[in-house]
Amino acid sequence: MKRREFLTAGALATGGALLDSRVTFAGMANGRKPRLVFVVLRGALDGLASVPACGDPGYAAMRGDLALGKPGTDGGALPLDGFFGLHPSLTFMQQSYAARELILFHAVASPYRDRSHFDGQNVLETGYPQPHVVETGWLNRALAAMPAGLAREKERGISIAPSAPLVMRGPAAVTSWSPSHLAPLDDDTLQRISDLYSHDPRLAQKLAEALAAEAIVDEKAGGMASVMDGGDSGPGAMDGDSMMASDAAAGSGNNRRPLLAQRGKPGAQYAEIVQAAAKFLGREDGPQVAVFDTTGWDTHFNEGGPKGQLAARLAALDAALGGLKAGLGPVWSDTAVLLATEFGRTVAENGTRGTDHGTATAAYLIGGGVKGGRVVTDWPGLSTRGLYQDRDLRPTLDLRAIMKGLLADQLGVPERALESSVFPGSGQARPLRGLLRA
């Protein structure tokens, strides 16, 4: 297919839909309370592995042993639109695409063009064109810019982590929660702690919030939750081993225990975090925005194809998204989940059966509130002359354009704030509108 055909068939959000700014306000008038989840995929996910361009003439030759077969072949990609496919581990994503609840963006990149994880993640989280310019995140600044009538009175956002990652630090009031694996505290110990804290109003308040948050996640769970203001250090990311799952189907069927109960198995912590996010967002008086992140996407060695370490991580991620939908229940219909990584990986396989740091990659928008069932891209092609610096997928879509359109339509953030305070210096990245259902 030609690039123009992709833009016409896949990117209906461009053109006239760019001017549609009525989604959030009409929804709020009808009593809708939209939720937004941002998932940081730390480590640079291989977009050509998760969303392979099987129809590109150069795909199989450029990818070598990492190339997935065409849909319908043994171990081949899951079918999408006849040109792009999905990694065979992403079965829930494929179902969501068929249900028109998933948009895939390809050849996407932030403004960062070097290949440092540290700097790339900083740009991804701050929203600034250069790394290490500010110590606040674009999502927190967006929460602070929300019109008063659309924002909730209490904390607007929550990080499912020991402390708020950079993307959630800033002027807006946010909170954090993380699972505790300590033995439950008995009532007498809790009472003693409460007595000690009673003389300090702030400590007493934080203890009360922690206990309330723990009760929300699991009324029978013991242990203390970590609830604190944003602005502390530490990303709170899960380690790669937690992602390597895959008992992806462990939560299905009457005779199977849910992933949450399988603390000793890979993926259990991931499932627990997703279930916690669903419980917080599902509350009428809870936050509208949640953030959590994952690591383990830095596949320099033994990346694998339809099976292997990347396949296992993708299966765990896919299962977690399915768990989030199940946990949110009817709230899913007003939810949008954006998944993004700091940069992509090389098109060609390296000498250790993996891929090295690259540039453009894929991003994912999934949820019941998403106007999905399409791939949005200005596809640059995989011919040698079309690569960026002769090695990477060439970026043609600014990730900030996706974020700006989503913030405008899902949270009602004014365009002037998007340009001035949320994503300064992003005037060339026009908000990509029409990503959500009216």
C-alpha positions as CSV (number, residue, x, y, z in Angstrom):
1,M,0.0,0.0,0.0
2,K,1.1,3.5,-0.6
3,R,1.7,6.0,2.2
4,R,-1.2,8.1,1.1
5,E,-3.5,5.1,1.4
6,F,-2.4,4.5,4.9
7,L,-3.1,8.0,5.8
8,T,-6.6,7.9,4.3
9,A,-7.7,4.5,5.5
10,G,-5.9,4.3,8.8
11,A,-5.6,7.9,10.1
12,L,-9.1,9.2,10.0
13,A,-8.1,11.3,13.0
14,T,-6.3,13.7,10.7
15,G,-7.8,16.2,8.4
16,G,-11.3,17.4,9.4
17,A,-11.2,15.4,12.6
18,L,-8.4,17.6,13.8
19,L,-10.9,20.3,14.5
20,D,-13.3,18.1,16.6
21,S,-12.9,19.4,20.2
22,R,-16.3,18.4,21.5
23,V,-15.7,14.9,22.8
24,T,-14.8,15.6,26.4
25,F,-17.2,18.4,27.0
26,A,-20.2,16.5,25.5
27,G,-19.3,13.5,27.5
28,M,-19.0,15.3,30.8
29,A,-22.3,17.0,30.2
30,N,-23.9,13.5,29.9
31,G,-22.4,12.5,33.2
32,R,-19.3,10.7,31.7
33,K,-16.2,10.6,33.8
34,P,-13.3,9.6,31.5
35,R,-10.3,7.8,32.8
36,L,-6.8,7.8,31.3
37,V,-4.0,5.2,32.0
38,F,-0.5,5.8,30.9
39,V,1.8,2.8,30.8
40,V,5.6,3.4,30.4
41,L,7.4,0.6,28.6
42,R,10.9,1.2,29.8
43,G,13.8,-0.2,27.9
44,A,12.8,0.6,24.2
45,L,10.3,-1.9,22.9
46,D,10.8,-3.3,19.4
47,G,7.9,-1.9,17.5
48,L,8.6,-4.1,14.5
49,A,8.3,-7.1,16.7
50,S,5.1,-6.2,18.4
51,V,3.5,-4.7,15.2
52,P,5.3,-6.3,12.3
53,A,4.9,-4.8,8.8
54,C,4.5,-8.1,7.2
55,G,3.3,-6.6,3.9
56,D,6.4,-4.4,3.5
57,P,8.6,-5.9,0.7
58,G,11.7,-5.3,2.8
59,Y,10.4,-6.6,6.1
60,A,11.5,-10.3,5.9
61,A,14.9,-9.6,4.4
62,M,15.7,-6.7,6.8
63,R,14.6,-8.5,10.0
64,G,16.3,-11.8,9.2
65,D,15.7,-14.5,11.8
66,L,13.6,-12.1,13.9
67,A,11.0,-11.7,11.1
68,L,7.6,-13.1,11.9
69,G,5.7,-15.1,9.3
70,K,2.7,-13.6,7.6
71,P,-0.7,-14.2,9.2
72,G,-2.0,-17.7,8.7
73,T,1.5,-19.3,8.7
74,D,2.9,-21.3,11.6
75,G,4.0,-18.9,14.3
76,G,3.0,-16.0,12.1
77,A,1.7,-12.6,13.0
78,L,-1.9,-12.2,14.0
79,P,-3.9,-10.5,11.2
80,L,-4.9,-6.8,11.3
81,D,-5.4,-4.9,8.1
82,G,-3.5,-7.0,5.5
83,F,-0.3,-5.1,5.8
84,F,0.5,-4.9,9.5
85,G,0.0,-7.7,12.0
86,L,0.4,-8.2,15.7
87,H,2.9,-10.4,17.6
88,P,1.2,-13.8,18.2
89,S,1.4,-13.2,22.0
90,L,-0.9,-10.2,21.7
91,T,-4.2,-12.0,21.5
92,F,-6.2,-9.6,23.7
93,M,-4.9,-6.7,21.6
94,Q,-6.1,-8.4,18.4
95,Q,-9.5,-8.9,20.0
96,S,-9.6,-5.3,20.9
97,Y,-8.6,-4.2,17.4
98,A,-11.5,-6.3,16.0
99,A,-13.8,-4.7,18.5
100,R,-12.6,-1.3,17.4
101,E,-11.1,-0.6,20.8
102,L,-7.4,-0.4,19.7
103,I,-5.4,2.1,17.7
104,L,-1.9,1.2,16.7
105,F,0.5,4.0,15.9
106,H,3.6,3.2,13.9
107,A,6.9,5.0,13.0
108,V,6.4,7.0,16.1
109,A,9.0,8.8,18.1
110,S,9.5,11.5,20.7
111,P,11.7,14.5,19.7
112,Y,14.7,12.7,21.2
113,R,17.1,11.3,18.5
114,D,20.0,9.8,20.5
115,R,19.9,6.4,22.0
116,S,20.4,6.7,25.8
117,H,17.7,5.1,27.9
118,F,18.2,7.6,30.7
119,D,17.8,10.6,28.4
120,G,15.1,9.1,26.2
121,Q,12.9,8.3,29.2
122,N,13.5,11.7,30.6
123,V,12.1,13.3,27.3
124,L,9.3,10.8,27.3
125,E,8.2,11.7,30.8
126,T,8.9,15.5,30.9
127,G,7.4,16.2,27.4
128,Y,10.2,18.6,26.6
129,P,12.3,18.4,23.4
130,Q,15.6,18.1,25.3
131,P,16.4,15.9,28.3
132,H,16.9,17.2,31.9
133,V,15.3,20.6,31.4
134,V,12.7,20.4,34.1
135,E,11.8,18.1,37.0
136,T,8.1,17.9,36.4
137,G,6.2,15.6,34.0
138,W,3.8,16.3,31.2
139,L,0.9,14.3,32.7
140,N,1.1,16.1,36.0
141,R,1.2,19.5,34.3
142,A,-1.8,18.4,32.2
143,L,-3.8,17.5,35.4
144,A,-3.0,21.0,36.8
145,A,-4.3,22.6,33.5
146,M,-7.6,20.7,33.5
147,P,-10.7,23.0,33.8
148,A,-12.0,23.1,37.3
149,G,-15.3,21.6,36.3
150,L,-13.7,18.5,34.8
151,A,-11.2,17.8,37.6
152,R,-12.0,16.0,40.8
153,E,-11.8,17.6,44.1
154,K,-9.3,15.1,45.6
155,E,-6.1,13.8,44.0
156,R,-6.6,13.6,40.2
157,G,-4.0,11.0,39.6
158,I,-2.4,7.9,41.1
159,S,0.9,6.2,40.4
160,I,0.8,2.4,41.1
161,A,4.4,2.5,42.4
162,P,6.2,3.3,45.6
163,S,6.5,6.9,44.5
164,A,5.4,9.0,41.6
165,P,7.5,8.5,38.5
166,L,8.7,11.7,36.8
167,V,5.8,11.9,34.4
168,M,3.5,12.4,37.4
169,R,5.5,14.9,39.4
170,G,4.6,18.5,39.5
171,P,2.0,21.0,40.8
172,A,-1.1,18.9,40.6
173,A,-2.0,16.8,43.7
174,V,-1.4,13.1,43.0
175,T,-0.8,10.0,45.2
176,S,0.9,6.7,45.0
177,W,0.1,3.1,46.0
178,S,2.3,0.0,45.9
179,P,1.7,-3.5,47.0
180,S,3.2,-4.6,50.3
181,H,4.6,-8.2,50.7
182,L,5.2,-7.8,54.4
183,A,3.3,-9.8,56.9
184,P,-0.1,-8.2,57.9
185,L,0.0,-5.9,60.9
186,D,-2.4,-6.8,63.7
187,D,-4.9,-4.3,65.1
188,D,-2.9,-3.6,68.2
189,T,0.2,-2.6,66.2
190,L,-1.9,-0.4,64.0
191,Q,-3.5,1.3,67.0
192,R,-0.1,2.0,68.5
193,I,1.1,3.5,65.2
194,S,-2.1,5.6,65.0
195,D,-1.4,6.9,68.6
196,L,2.1,7.9,67.7
197,Y,1.0,9.7,64.6
198,S,-2.0,11.4,66.2
199,H,0.1,14.4,67.4
200,D,1.2,15.2,63.9
201,P,-1.7,16.1,61.6
202,R,0.2,15.4,58.4
203,L,1.4,12.0,59.5
204,A,-2.0,11.1,60.8
205,Q,-3.6,12.1,57.5
206,K,-1.1,10.0,55.5
207,L,-1.6,7.0,57.7
208,A,-5.3,7.2,57.2
209,E,-4.9,7.6,53.5
210,A,-2.6,4.6,53.4
211,L,-5.1,2.4,55.3
212,A,-8.0,3.6,53.1
213,A,-6.0,2.8,49.9
214,E,-5.2,-0.7,51.1
215,A,-8.8,-1.3,51.9
216,I,-9.8,-0.2,48.4
217,V,-7.4,-2.7,46.8
218,D,-8.3,-5.6,49.0
219,E,-10.5,-5.5,52.1
220,K,-8.9,-8.7,53.4
221,A,-5.3,-7.7,52.6
222,G,-2.8,-7.0,55.4
223,G,0.3,-4.9,55.1
224,M,0.7,-1.2,54.7
225,A,0.2,0.6,51.4
226,S,2.6,3.3,50.5
227,V,0.6,6.5,49.8
228,M,2.5,9.7,49.5
229,D,2.6,13.0,47.5
230,G,4.2,13.1,44.1
231,G,7.7,14.6,43.9
232,D,9.7,11.8,45.6
233,S,12.5,10.1,43.7
234,G,12.5,6.6,42.1
235,P,10.4,5.3,39.2
236,G,9.0,2.4,41.0
237,A,9.4,0.2,38.0
238,M,8.9,-3.5,38.1
239,D,12.0,-5.6,37.3
240,G,12.2,-7.5,34.1
241,D,11.7,-10.9,35.8
242,S,8.2,-9.8,36.8
243,M,7.3,-9.3,33.2
244,M,8.6,-12.6,31.8
245,A,5.4,-14.4,32.5
246,S,3.4,-16.1,31.1
247,D,0.8,-17.9,32.6
248,A,-1.2,-15.5,30.5
249,A,-4.4,-17.6,30.9
250,A,-3.9,-18.3,34.6
251,G,-6.8,-16.1,35.5
252,S,-9.3,-17.7,33.1
253,G,-11.5,-20.7,33.8
254,N,-13.3,-21.8,37.0
255,N,-10.5,-24.2,38.1
256,R,-7.7,-21.7,37.8
257,R,-6.3,-19.4,40.4
258,P,-6.1,-15.7,39.4
259,L,-2.6,-14.3,38.7
260,L,-2.9,-12.2,41.8
261,A,-2.9,-15.3,44.0
262,Q,0.2,-16.7,42.3
263,R,2.8,-14.5,44.1
264,G,5.6,-17.0,43.5
265,K,5.1,-17.1,39.7
266,P,6.3,-14.5,37.1
267,G,3.7,-11.9,36.3
268,A,1.9,-12.1,39.6
269,Q,3.1,-8.6,40.7
270,Y,2.2,-7.2,37.3
271,A,-1.4,-8.6,37.6
272,E,-1.6,-7.2,41.2
273,I,-0.7,-3.7,40.1
274,V,-3.2,-3.8,37.2
275,Q,-6.0,-5.0,39.5
276,A,-5.1,-2.2,42.0
277,A,-5.3,0.4,39.2
278,A,-8.7,-0.9,38.2
279,K,-10.0,-0.6,41.7
280,F,-8.8,2.9,42.2
281,L,-10.1,4.1,38.8
282,G,-13.4,2.3,39.2
283,R,-14.4,4.3,42.3
284,E,-16.8,7.2,41.7
285,D,-14.7,9.4,44.1
286,G,-11.3,8.0,42.9
287,P,-8.7,9.4,40.5
288,Q,-9.2,9.9,36.8
289,V,-5.7,9.1,35.8
290,A,-3.3,6.3,36.7
291,V,0.3,5.6,35.7
292,F,2.4,2.4,36.0
293,D,5.5,1.3,34.2
294,T,7.2,-1.9,33.2
295,T,10.8,-2.7,32.4
296,G,12.6,-5.6,30.5
297,W,12.1,-4.3,26.9
298,D,15.8,-3.9,26.2
299,T,16.3,-6.9,24.0
300,H,20.0,-6.8,23.0
301,F,20.3,-10.6,23.4
302,N,18.1,-13.5,22.3
303,E,15.1,-11.4,21.6
304,G,13.2,-14.3,20.0
305,G,10.5,-14.4,17.4
306,P,7.1,-16.0,18.0
307,K,8.5,-17.5,21.1
308,G,11.3,-16.4,23.5
309,Q,11.9,-13.7,26.1
310,L,10.1,-10.9,24.2
311,A,7.1,-13.1,23.4
312,A,6.8,-13.9,27.1
313,R,6.9,-10.2,28.1
314,L,4.4,-9.3,25.5
315,A,2.1,-12.1,26.7
316,A,2.3,-10.8,30.2
317,L,1.5,-7.3,29.0
318,D,-1.4,-8.5,26.9
319,A,-2.9,-10.5,29.8
320,A,-2.6,-7.5,32.1
321,L,-4.5,-5.3,29.7
322,G,-7.2,-7.9,29.6
323,G,-7.2,-7.9,33.4
324,L,-7.5,-4.2,33.4
325,K,-10.6,-4.3,31.2
326,A,-12.2,-7.0,33.4
327,G,-11.4,-5.1,36.6
328,L,-12.8,-1.8,35.3
329,G,-16.1,-3.4,34.2
330,P,-18.5,-0.7,32.9
331,V,-15.9,2.0,33.5
332,W,-13.9,0.5,30.6
333,S,-16.2,2.2,28.2
334,D,-14.9,5.6,29.3
335,T,-11.3,4.6,29.6
336,A,-8.3,5.1,27.3
337,V,-4.9,3.4,27.9
338,L,-1.8,4.8,26.2
339,L,1.3,2.6,26.1
340,A,4.6,4.2,24.9
341,T,8.3,3.5,25.1
342,E,11.3,5.9,24.9
343,F,12.5,4.9,21.4
344,G,12.6,1.9,19.1
345,R,15.2,-0.6,18.1
346,T,17.3,-1.3,15.0
347,V,15.5,-2.8,12.0
348,A,18.2,-5.5,11.5
349,E,19.1,-8.2,13.9
350,N,22.5,-7.8,15.7
351,G,25.2,-10.3,16.3
352,T,23.7,-11.6,19.5
353,R,20.3,-12.5,18.1
354,G,18.7,-9.3,19.4
355,T,18.3,-5.7,18.4
356,D,20.1,-2.5,19.5
357,H,18.9,1.0,20.4
358,G,17.0,2.6,17.5
359,T,14.6,5.5,16.8
360,A,11.0,5.1,15.7
361,T,8.7,2.4,17.1
362,A,5.1,1.7,17.8
363,A,2.6,3.1,20.4
364,Y,-0.7,1.7,21.5
365,L,-4.1,3.3,22.5
366,I,-6.6,0.8,23.8
367,G,-9.9,1.1,25.7
368,G,-13.6,1.2,25.5
369,G,-13.5,4.9,24.9
370,V,-11.1,4.6,21.9
371,K,-12.3,4.9,18.3
372,G,-10.2,2.0,17.2
373,G,-9.8,-0.7,14.7
374,R,-7.1,1.1,12.7
375,V,-3.4,1.6,12.2
376,V,-2.3,5.3,12.2
377,T,1.0,5.8,10.4
378,D,2.7,7.6,7.6
379,W,4.7,4.5,6.8
380,P,8.3,5.3,5.6
381,G,9.0,1.8,4.4
382,L,11.8,-0.6,5.2
383,S,14.0,-0.2,2.1
384,T,17.6,0.6,2.8
385,R,17.3,4.1,1.5
386,G,14.2,4.7,3.7
387,L,15.9,4.0,7.0
388,Y,17.0,6.6,9.5
389,Q,20.8,6.8,9.7
390,D,20.9,3.6,7.6
391,R,19.7,1.4,10.5
392,D,16.5,2.5,12.2
393,L,12.8,2.8,11.3
394,R,12.4,6.4,10.2
395,P,10.1,8.5,12.5
396,T,7.2,10.1,10.8
397,L,4.7,10.7,13.7
398,D,5.5,12.8,16.8
399,L,4.4,11.0,19.9
400,R,3.4,14.4,21.4
401,A,0.8,14.8,18.7
402,I,-0.9,11.7,20.1
403,M,-0.6,12.8,23.7
404,K,-1.9,16.3,23.0
405,G,-5.0,15.0,21.1
406,L,-5.7,12.5,23.9
407,L,-5.3,15.0,26.7
408,A,-7.6,17.5,24.9
409,D,-10.4,15.0,24.2
410,Q,-10.2,12.7,27.2
411,L,-9.4,15.3,30.0
412,G,-10.4,18.6,28.4
413,V,-7.0,20.2,28.7
414,P,-7.1,23.5,26.8
415,E,-5.0,23.7,23.6
416,R,-3.3,26.8,24.9
417,A,-2.1,24.9,28.0
418,L,-0.9,22.0,25.8
419,E,1.2,24.3,23.8
420,S,2.5,26.6,26.7
421,S,2.9,24.4,29.8
422,V,2.3,20.7,29.0
423,F,4.4,20.3,25.9
424,P,6.4,23.5,25.4
425,G,8.2,23.8,22.0
426,S,5.8,21.3,20.3
427,G,4.1,23.7,17.9
428,Q,4.9,21.5,15.0
429,A,3.3,18.5,16.6
430,R,-0.4,19.3,15.9
431,P,-2.8,17.5,18.3
432,L,-4.1,14.3,16.7
433,R,-7.8,14.5,17.3
434,G,-10.6,12.1,16.8
435,L,-8.9,9.2,18.6
436,L,-11.9,8.8,21.0
437,R,-15.5,7.9,20.6
438,A,-17.9,10.8,20.7
